[in-house]
Amino acid sequence: MLRVLAIVSLVALLMATGVAGASPAHRITLPVTVTSPNDPPSEADSVVVARGDHLWKISARHLGPAVDADQLAPYWREVVDVNTPRLRSGDPDLIYPGEVVEMPAIPERR
C-alpha cells in the first residue's frame, strides 16, 4: 500500500512540475535501489531475476565492473551452491524471471 501511495505522490509531483507533459523524447527513470551500482553490497543480499539473467551474469553484476573471471568463478560457485535447492527448477542453469536469488556476502567484505 505504501508503494501505491508513493507512486500516486510522484505522479502528482510530476504533474505539478510539468514533467508529466514531457515529450516522448524525455525519459523518466525511478531508482530501484538506494545504493550506487558502483558500490557492490558488502553483506548478503537478494536479487530478483530479470529476463535474460543467469547466475554468472548476476554474480558478475553483484561483484562490480572491476571483477575478472578468476575472481568471479569462486563466488559464482558459492551462488550456485546457495541457490540450487531454492530454485523452482532445481537446476542452476534454468532460472526464471521473478525468482529471488540469494547473494552471499562478498568474501573480502565479510
C-alpha positions as CSV (number, residue, x, y, z in Angstrom):
1,M,0.0,0.0,0.0
2,L,2.9,2.4,0.8
3,R,4.3,1.8,-2.7
4,V,1.0,2.8,-4.3
5,L,0.9,6.0,-2.2
6,A,4.4,6.8,-3.2
7,I,3.6,6.3,-6.9
8,V,0.5,8.5,-6.6
9,S,2.5,11.2,-4.8
10,L,5.2,11.0,-7.5
11,V,2.6,11.4,-10.3
12,A,1.1,14.4,-8.5
13,L,4.5,15.9,-8.2
14,L,5.3,15.3,-11.9
15,M,2.0,16.8,-13.0
16,A,2.6,19.9,-10.7
17,T,6.1,20.5,-12.1
18,G,5.1,20.0,-15.7
19,V,7.2,16.9,-16.2
20,A,4.2,14.7,-16.8
21,G,3.6,16.6,-20.0
22,A,7.1,16.0,-21.3
23,S,7.6,14.9,-24.8
24,P,8.2,11.2,-25.7
25,A,11.9,12.1,-26.1
26,H,12.2,12.7,-22.4
27,R,12.9,9.6,-20.3
28,I,12.0,9.4,-16.6
29,T,13.5,6.6,-14.6
30,L,12.9,5.7,-11.0
31,P,15.7,4.3,-8.8
32,V,15.3,0.6,-7.8
33,T,17.8,0.7,-5.1
34,V,19.3,3.3,-2.8
35,T,22.9,2.2,-3.2
36,S,25.1,3.2,-6.1
37,P,25.6,0.5,-8.7
38,N,29.3,1.1,-8.5
39,D,29.4,0.2,-4.8
40,P,28.8,-3.6,-4.5
41,P,26.9,-4.6,-1.4
42,S,29.1,-5.7,1.5
43,E,26.6,-8.1,3.1
44,A,24.4,-10.9,1.8
45,D,21.7,-9.6,-0.4
46,S,19.0,-10.9,-2.8
47,V,18.3,-10.2,-6.4
48,V,15.2,-10.7,-8.5
49,V,16.0,-12.5,-11.7
50,A,15.2,-10.5,-14.8
51,R,14.7,-11.8,-18.3
52,G,18.0,-12.9,-19.8
53,D,19.7,-13.2,-16.5
54,H,21.8,-16.2,-15.5
55,L,23.7,-16.9,-12.3
56,W,27.1,-15.9,-13.8
57,K,25.8,-12.6,-15.1
58,I,24.0,-11.9,-11.7
59,S,27.2,-12.8,-9.8
60,A,29.3,-10.5,-12.0
61,R,26.9,-7.6,-11.7
62,H,26.9,-8.1,-7.9
63,L,30.7,-8.1,-7.6
64,G,31.0,-5.0,-9.8
65,P,32.6,-4.0,-13.1
66,A,36.3,-4.4,-12.0
67,V,36.0,-8.2,-11.3
68,D,37.7,-10.6,-13.6
69,A,36.8,-14.3,-14.4
70,D,39.4,-15.6,-11.9
71,Q,37.8,-13.6,-9.1
72,L,34.3,-14.3,-10.3
73,A,34.4,-18.1,-10.6
74,P,34.7,-19.0,-6.9
75,Y,31.9,-16.5,-5.9
76,W,29.7,-17.9,-8.7
77,R,30.2,-21.4,-7.4
78,E,29.0,-20.2,-4.0
79,V,26.0,-18.5,-5.5
80,V,25.1,-21.8,-7.3
81,D,25.6,-23.9,-4.1
82,V,23.4,-21.5,-2.1
83,N,20.6,-21.2,-4.6
84,T,20.3,-24.6,-6.3
85,P,18.0,-26.0,-3.6
86,R,15.8,-22.9,-3.7
87,L,15.3,-22.6,-7.4
88,R,12.0,-23.6,-8.9
89,S,13.6,-25.9,-11.5
90,G,16.3,-27.2,-9.1
91,D,18.8,-26.5,-11.9
92,P,21.2,-23.5,-11.7
93,D,21.3,-23.3,-15.5
94,L,17.5,-22.8,-15.6
95,I,16.3,-19.8,-13.7
96,Y,13.1,-17.8,-14.3
97,P,12.3,-14.1,-14.3
98,G,10.8,-13.1,-10.9
99,E,12.7,-15.8,-8.9
100,V,14.7,-14.4,-6.0
101,V,18.4,-15.4,-5.9
102,E,20.2,-15.1,-2.6
103,M,23.7,-13.5,-3.0
104,P,26.2,-14.5,-0.3
105,A,28.3,-11.8,1.3
106,I,31.3,-10.8,-0.9
107,P,34.3,-12.7,0.6
108,E,36.7,-9.7,1.1
109,R,33.8,-7.8,2.7
110,R,32.7,-10.4,5.2
